């Protein structure tokens, strides 16, 4: 099965968010083809959650997992550490008081 480029996936994700009026923007642009993507959900109350794609070696399943949550400044530091390890990393910030990110919807969840 062919895989989408990181840039294509990011643009499609931003469009889906835009369709339901959830503000989001690219904080860091990574490798256009194969860069990993981190989604930072900012609930605009000083709290945030950062999600990254995880791959289960046994089942082959891909899912979004929370790798940092809590005070926004702490989440920002965790994301910065990830970028230090992986300069090809994309970082997308989603701003929604209700905590919506759409990552659990069909086409994005798996």
N, C-alpha and C positions, 0 to 999 in steps of 0.2 A: 504494500500500500504506500502510495506517495505521501510524503509529509509536507505540510505547509511551511513556508519560510516564516521565520520569526516576525519579520516586518509585516507580512500579509496578515498573520494572526493578530498582531497588535492593532492594525488598522480595522480589521473586522470586529474585534472586541470593543474598541472605542466607538465604532458605529452602533453596535448593539446597545451600549450604555447611553449613547446620545438619543436613540430611539425612545428610551423610557425616561429621558431627561435626568440622567445621573451624570453629574460633572466628573470628568476624568481627563488626565493629561499625562504626557510622557515626561518623566522626571530625568531619566537617563536613557539614551538611545544606545542599544547594544549592537551586536553583530546582526546584519540584515538577514542573513540566511539561517544561522544556527544558534543565535543567542538565546539563552534561557530568559524566562520572564518572571519577574516578581511583581505581585499586585499588592500595593499598600492601600488598605481601606482606612480612610480617615473619617471618623464619625463626628468631627468638628466639636468635640467636647474635651479635647486634650488626650483622647485615647485613640489607638490605632491597632491594626492587625496587619501583618505581612504574610502573604501566601506565596508558596512556590509549588511547582509541579513535582510530584513524587512518583517514582516508578517502583512497583512491587516486582522484584525479580522472580518470585515464585509464581504469582498469578499472571504477571504481565500487565496488570491494571495500572492505569495512570490516574492520579487524582491530585487535587489541590489540597495542600496541608498548611496549617498555621505554623510558621516557624518562629514568629515573634509576635507578642501581643502585650498590651499594657500602655503605659504613658507614651505619647507620640514621640517624645525625644528619645526614649529607649528603643523604640521600633526603628526610628531613623538611624540610630547607631548600629543596630543589627543589620539593616539594609546596607549601610556604608561598609560594614565588615564584609558582607557578601560581595559587594562591588570590588573590594580590595582583593578578594580571591579570584573573582571572575570579571575582568574589565569588559567582556562582551555581553554582560547582563543588561537586559532592559528592565526599567523600573517604571511602572504605571501607578499613578496615584488616583484613587477613586475617592470622591468626597460625597458621603451620604449619611445624614443624621440617623436614618433608619437602619444602617448597616447593610444595605443592598450592594452586592458586587456581581451578581449574575453567574458566578463561577459554578454554581450548583445546577444550572440550567442545561438542557440537552444541547450538545454541540460544544459546550465549554467544560462540562463536568468530567468527561472522560477523554 
